[in-house]
Amino acid sequence: QMMNASIAIKAMETLLPEEQHHYEKWQEALKSVTWEGRLEEVRPQMYVDGAHNPGAIRAFVETIQALSLKEKPVIVFSAVEDKEFDGMIAYLCANIPAKAYITTEVEDKRRVPAHILAEAFRKNTNQPVYEFTDVKDACQAAMDMQEGEEKIYCLGSLYLVGMVKSGITKTPTVARIQFSLYMITTATISVMELDKIEVKVLVTTLSTPEISLVMRVIISP
């Protein structure tokens, strides 16, 4: 992303040579930029990265090497079958000596089974390799083995990024659902509460010009 930003600034300098260049404002603007799924910290010392092809893996490795980590990280990896996951895994093992590698599976029909990914890692490293079909179990295993300032990196698939972020913030499946039917005047017509309902869809909204039906999910503690 630093390279992309540099290219954008250079393009502005080239295309608008007569315009006043506000470098300080550009710097401030860049400081405020956030990019979800690109070395995004989702909990202390745990990061997700959407690197899902060889080029993105190389960029990820370059970034990690530039950080000069004192402790070996734990890597959680998943992939889909139409990606060059064998080459991605080989490059990771050759360039990032991790404390451990953990493979898991994303919720997609193209997912590569965790045991196949684990076999690919074992061909390329002597470090411990663990496999979990469930992403939550994989993340929990990574957190259990994490010590001190060791970092966890979850990568290999954009699906994995979404699943990790969802699992970190929305782990309960038992919830109290509150259905409220509102007129456009905001007057409540009826409210019905059901306890201990397992749900997969967290928020759904259906609207008509006259009435809005809102399903709100309140996660139990």
LINVENPE-V796270 format. One record per pair of residues at least 4 apart in sequence whose ideal C-beta (glycine too) atoms are under 8 Angstrom apart, sorted by sequence separation. I is the first residue (numbers start at 1). J is the second residue. D is the distance in Angstrom with one decimal. If there is no record, write none. Layout:
# LINVENPE-V796270
[[I | J | D] [I | J | D]]
This chain:
# LINVENPE-V796270
[[1 | 5 | 6.3] [2 | 6 | 6.4] [3 | 7 | 6.4] [4 | 8 | 6.5] [5 | 9 | 6.5] [6 | 10 | 6.3] [7 | 11 | 6.2] [8 | 12 | 6.7] [9 | 13 | 6.5] [10 | 14 | 6.3] [11 | 15 | 5.8] [12 | 16 | 5.7] [13 | 17 | 6.9] [22 | 26 | 6.1] [23 | 27 | 6.3] [24 | 28 | 6.6] [25 | 29 | 6.2] [26 | 30 | 6.4] [27 | 31 | 6.5] [28 | 32 | 6.9] [29 | 33 | 7.1] [36 | 40 | 5.6] [41 | 45 | 7.8] [42 | 46 | 5.6] [52 | 56 | 6.0] [53 | 57 | 7.0] [54 | 58 | 6.4] [55 | 59 | 6.6] [56 | 60 | 6.3] [57 | 61 | 6.3] [58 | 62 | 6.4] [59 | 63 | 6.5] [60 | 64 | 6.4] [61 | 65 | 6.1] [62 | 66 | 6.3] [63 | 67 | 6.8] [69 | 73 | 6.4] [79 | 83 | 5.2] [81 | 85 | 7.9] [84 | 88 | 6.1] [85 | 89 | 6.0] [86 | 90 | 6.4] [87 | 91 | 6.3] [88 | 92 | 6.4] [89 | 93 | 6.3] [90 | 94 | 6.2] [91 | 95 | 6.0] [92 | 96 | 5.5] [107 | 111 | 7.4] [112 | 116 | 5.4] [113 | 117 | 7.2] [114 | 118 | 6.1] [115 | 119 | 6.5] [116 | 120 | 6.8] [117 | 121 | 6.7] [118 | 122 | 6.3] [119 | 123 | 6.7] [120 | 124 | 6.9] [121 | 125 | 5.8] [125 | 129 | 7.0] [133 | 137 | 7.6] [134 | 138 | 6.8] [135 | 139 | 6.3] [136 | 140 | 6.2] [137 | 141 | 6.3] [138 | 142 | 6.6] [139 | 143 | 6.3] [140 | 144 | 6.2] [141 | 145 | 6.6] [142 | 146 | 6.4] [146 | 150 | 5.0] [156 | 160 | 6.0] [157 | 161 | 7.2] [158 | 162 | 6.8] [159 | 163 | 6.2] [160 | 164 | 6.0] [161 | 165 | 6.4] [162 | 166 | 6.1] [163 | 167 | 6.0] [164 | 168 | 6.3] [165 | 169 | 6.7] [166 | 170 | 5.4] [167 | 171 | 6.0] [182 | 186 | 5.9] [183 | 187 | 5.1] [207 | 211 | 7.8] [208 | 212 | 7.5] [16 | 21 | 7.9] [21 | 26 | 7.8] [35 | 40 | 7.4] [41 | 46 | 6.8] [42 | 47 | 6.9] [51 | 56 | 3.8] [64 | 69 | 6.7] [83 | 88 | 7.0] [106 | 111 | 5.0] [112 | 117 | 5.5] [132 | 137 | 4.2] [155 | 160 | 7.1] [182 | 187 | 7.3] [207 | 212 | 4.8] [34 | 40 | 7.9] [41 | 47 | 5.3] [42 | 48 | 5.6] [50 | 56 | 7.1] [51 | 57 | 5.0] [79 | 85 | 3.9] [92 | 98 | 7.8] [105 | 111 | 4.8] [132 | 138 | 4.1] [146 | 152 | 6.0] [154 | 160 | 5.8] [155 | 161 | 8.0] [182 | 188 | 6.2] [183 | 189 | 6.4] [206 | 212 | 7.5] [207 | 213 | 7.5] [40 | 47 | 6.3] [105 | 112 | 7.4] [122 | 129 | 5.2] [154 | 161 | 7.1] [181 | 188 | 7.5] [182 | 189 | 7.1] [205 | 212 | 7.1] [206 | 213 | 4.7] [13 | 21 | 6.3] [39 | 47 | 5.4] [40 | 48 | 5.3] [51 | 59 | 6.9] [93 | 101 | 7.6] [105 | 113 | 6.4] [121 | 129 | 4.5] [130 | 138 | 7.9] [180 | 188 | 6.4] [181 | 189 | 4.7] [205 | 213 | 7.5] [12 | 21 | 7.3] [39 | 48 | 8.0] [40 | 49 | 7.4] [51 | 60 | 4.3] [64 | 73 | 7.4] [79 | 88 | 7.0] [92 | 101 | 7.8] [105 | 114 | 5.1] [132 | 141 | 6.3] [143 | 152 | 6.9] [181 | 190 | 5.4] [205 | 214 | 5.6] [39 | 49 | 5.2] [104 | 114 | 5.4] [142 | 152 | 4.7] [154 | 164 | 4.9] [180 | 190 | 7.8] [181 | 191 | 7.9] [205 | 215 | 7.4] [37 | 48 | 5.9] [38 | 49 | 6.1] [49 | 60 | 5.5] [103 | 114 | 4.5] [118 | 129 | 5.1] [130 | 141 | 6.0] [180 | 191 | 5.3] [204 | 215 | 4.8] [37 | 49 | 6.9] [38 | 50 | 6.3] [77 | 89 | 7.1] [103 | 115 | 7.7] [118 | 130 | 7.4] [142 | 154 | 7.9] [179 | 191 | 7.1] [203 | 215 | 7.0] [37 | 50 | 4.1] [118 | 131 | 4.1] [139 | 152 | 7.8] [178 | 191 | 7.0] [179 | 192 | 5.0] [203 | 216 | 7.0] [103 | 117 | 3.8] [117 | 131 | 7.2] [178 | 192 | 7.9] [179 | 193 | 7.8] [201 | 215 | 7.9] [203 | 217 | 6.4] [77 | 92 | 7.4] [103 | 118 | 4.6] [139 | 154 | 7.2] [178 | 193 | 5.5] [179 | 194 | 7.8] [202 | 217 | 4.9] [115 | 131 | 5.4] [177 | 193 | 7.4] [9 | 26 | 6.2] [75 | 92 | 6.7] [101 | 118 | 7.9] [114 | 131 | 4.1] [176 | 193 | 6.6] [177 | 194 | 5.3] [103 | 121 | 6.6] [114 | 132 | 6.1] [176 | 194 | 7.4] [199 | 217 | 6.0] [114 | 133 | 5.3] [176 | 195 | 5.4] [101 | 121 | 4.7] [113 | 133 | 7.7] [176 | 196 | 7.6] [177 | 197 | 5.1] [39 | 60 | 7.7] [75 | 96 | 6.9] [176 | 197 | 7.6] [174 | 196 | 5.5] [175 | 197 | 6.5] [177 | 199 | 6.5] [73 | 96 | 7.1] [75 | 98 | 4.7] [174 | 197 | 7.6] [175 | 198 | 7.8] [39 | 63 | 6.5] [74 | 98 | 6.3] [77 | 101 | 6.4] [101 | 125 | 6.7] [114 | 138 | 7.9] [174 | 198 | 6.2] [175 | 199 | 5.6] [5 | 30 | 5.7] [72 | 97 | 5.9] [73 | 98 | 5.5] [74 | 99 | 5.3] [75 | 100 | 7.5] [77 | 102 | 7.0] [78 | 103 | 6.7] [135 | 160 | 6.8] [139 | 164 | 6.1] [173 | 198 | 5.4] [184 | 209 | 7.8] [72 | 98 | 5.6] [73 | 99 | 6.5] [74 | 100 | 5.3] [75 | 101 | 5.1] [76 | 102 | 4.7] [77 | 103 | 5.5] [78 | 104 | 5.0] [80 | 106 | 6.9] [101 | 127 | 6.3] [103 | 129 | 7.1] [173 | 199 | 7.3] [184 | 210 | 6.1] [52 | 79 | 7.1] [72 | 99 | 4.1] [74 | 101 | 7.9] [75 | 102 | 7.0] [76 | 103 | 7.9] [77 | 104 | 7.5] [78 | 105 | 6.1] [85 | 112 | 6.0] [98 | 125 | 7.8] [100 | 127 | 6.1] [101 | 128 | 7.4] [102 | 129 | 7.6] [103 | 130 | 7.4] [104 | 131 | 7.4] [183 | 210 | 7.3] [184 | 211 | 7.0] [5 | 33 | 7.8] [52 | 80 | 7.8] [71 | 99 | 7.5] [74 | 102 | 6.8] [76 | 104 | 6.4] [78 | 106 | 5.0] [80 | 108 | 5.9] [82 | 110 | 6.1] [89 | 117 | 7.1] [93 | 121 | 6.6] [99 | 127 | 7.0] [100 | 128 | 4.4] [101 | 129 | 4.9] [102 | 130 | 4.8] [103 | 131 | 4.8] [104 | 132 | 5.0] [105 | 133 | 5.1] [135 | 163 | 4.6] [139 | 167 | 6.3] [183 | 211 | 6.2] [184 | 212 | 7.1] [81 | 110 | 4.9] [98 | 127 | 5.9] [99 | 128 | 7.8] [100 | 129 | 7.1] [101 | 130 | 7.5] [102 | 131 | 7.4] [103 | 132 | 7.4] [104 | 133 | 6.8] [105 | 134 | 7.7] [106 | 135 | 7.1] [135 | 164 | 6.4] [139 | 168 | 7.5] [182 | 211 | 7.2] [53 | 83 | 6.0] [54 | 84 | 5.6] [61 | 91 | 6.7] [65 | 95 | 7.1] [80 | 110 | 4.0] [81 | 111 | 7.4] [90 | 120 | 7.8] [94 | 124 | 7.1] [97 | 127 | 7.0] [100 | 130 | 6.5] [102 | 132 | 6.7] [104 | 134 | 6.9] [105 | 135 | 7.3] [181 | 211 | 6.9] [182 | 212 | 5.5] [52 | 83 | 5.9] [53 | 84 | 6.9] [57 | 88 | 4.7] [61 | 92 | 7.0] [65 | 96 | 7.8] [80 | 111 | 5.9] [81 | 112 | 5.4] [89 | 120 | 4.6] [93 | 124 | 3.8] [104 | 135 | 5.0] [136 | 167 | 4.9] [182 | 213 | 8.0] [1 | 33 | 8.0] [64 | 96 | 5.9] [79 | 111 | 7.9] [80 | 112 | 6.5] [85 | 117 | 6.6] [89 | 121 | 5.6] [93 | 125 | 4.2] [135 | 167 | 6.0] [170 | 202 | 6.7] [181 | 213 | 5.8] [182 | 214 | 6.8] [54 | 87 | 5.5] [58 | 91 | 6.7] [78 | 111 | 7.1] [79 | 112 | 5.0] [104 | 137 | 7.5] [1 | 35 | 6.1] [54 | 88 | 5.9] [57 | 91 | 5.6] [61 | 95 | 4.6] [78 | 112 | 7.4] [86 | 120 | 5.5] [90 | 124 | 5.0] [93 | 127 | 7.8] [104 | 138 | 3.7] [179 | 213 | 7.9] [180 | 214 | 5.7] [53 | 88 | 7.4] [57 | 92 | 6.4] [61 | 96 | 6.0] [85 | 120 | 6.8] [89 | 124 | 6.0] [103 | 138 | 7.4] [136 | 171 | 7.0] [78 | 114 | 7.6] [102 | 138 | 5.0] [179 | 215 | 6.0] [180 | 216 | 7.0] [1 | 38 | 6.3] [51 | 88 | 7.9] [54 | 91 | 6.9] [79 | 117 | 6.4] [177 | 215 | 6.8] [178 | 216 | 5.2] [78 | 117 | 7.0] [102 | 141 | 5.8] [177 | 216 | 7.6] [178 | 217 | 7.9] [77 | 117 | 6.3] [102 | 142 | 5.6] [177 | 217 | 5.8] [178 | 218 | 6.2] [176 | 217 | 7.9] [177 | 218 | 7.5] [100 | 142 | 7.9] [175 | 217 | 5.1] [176 | 218 | 5.0] [175 | 218 | 6.4] [77 | 121 | 7.5] [175 | 219 | 5.2] [176 | 220 | 5.9] [100 | 145 | 6.2] [175 | 220 | 5.9] [99 | 145 | 7.1] [174 | 220 | 6.0] [172 | 219 | 5.1] [111 | 159 | 7.8] [172 | 220 | 6.1] [170 | 219 | 7.0] [99 | 150 | 6.5] [106 | 157 | 5.3] [108 | 159 | 5.3] [107 | 159 | 6.7] [106 | 159 | 3.7] [106 | 160 | 5.3] [104 | 160 | 7.4] [107 | 163 | 6.6] [78 | 135 | 7.4] [106 | 163 | 6.1] [76 | 138 | 5.3] [76 | 139 | 6.5] [76 | 142 | 5.3] [74 | 142 | 4.7] [88 | 156 | 6.8] [74 | 145 | 6.1] [85 | 156 | 7.1] [74 | 146 | 6.1] [83 | 156 | 8.0] [83 | 157 | 7.7] [71 | 147 | 7.8] [74 | 150 | 6.5] [76 | 152 | 6.5] [71 | 148 | 6.4] [73 | 150 | 6.3] [74 | 151 | 7.5] [75 | 152 | 7.7] [76 | 153 | 7.1] [77 | 154 | 7.8] [79 | 156 | 4.6] [80 | 157 | 6.0] [71 | 149 | 5.5] [72 | 150 | 7.0] [73 | 151 | 4.5] [74 | 152 | 4.8] [75 | 153 | 5.2] [76 | 154 | 4.2] [77 | 155 | 6.3] [78 | 156 | 4.9] [79 | 157 | 5.5] [70 | 149 | 6.8] [71 | 150 | 4.5] [73 | 152 | 6.6] [74 | 153 | 7.5] [75 | 154 | 7.9] [76 | 155 | 7.5] [77 | 156 | 4.3] [78 | 157 | 4.9] [80 | 159 | 7.1] [71 | 151 | 7.3] [73 | 153 | 5.5] [75 | 155 | 7.2] [78 | 159 | 7.3] [69 | 151 | 6.7] [78 | 160 | 4.4] [77 | 160 | 8.0] [76 | 160 | 7.6] [76 | 164 | 7.6] [64 | 153 | 7.4] [46 | 139 | 7.8] [60 | 153 | 7.8] [60 | 155 | 6.3] [46 | 142 | 7.6] [46 | 143 | 7.2] [57 | 155 | 7.7] [46 | 146 | 8.0] [45 | 146 | 6.8] [52 | 155 | 7.7] [45 | 149 | 6.8] [47 | 151 | 6.5] [49 | 153 | 6.3] [51 | 155 | 4.7] [52 | 156 | 6.1] [45 | 150 | 6.8] [46 | 151 | 7.3] [47 | 152 | 6.8] [48 | 153 | 7.9] [49 | 154 | 7.2] [50 | 155 | 7.3] [51 | 156 | 6.9] [52 | 157 | 5.1] [45 | 151 | 5.0] [46 | 152 | 4.3] [47 | 153 | 5.3] [48 | 154 | 4.8] [49 | 155 | 4.4] [52 | 158 | 5.7] [45 | 152 | 6.5] [47 | 154 | 7.0] [48 | 155 | 7.2] [50 | 157 | 7.8] [46 | 154 | 7.4] [50 | 158 | 4.7] [50 | 161 | 5.1] [48 | 160 | 7.3] [49 | 161 | 7.3] [48 | 161 | 4.5] [48 | 164 | 5.2] [48 | 165 | 6.4] [37 | 158 | 6.6] [40 | 161 | 7.8] [42 | 164 | 6.4] [46 | 168 | 7.8] [42 | 165 | 5.6] [37 | 161 | 4.4] [36 | 161 | 7.9] [40 | 165 | 7.9] [43 | 168 | 5.8] [42 | 168 | 5.1]]
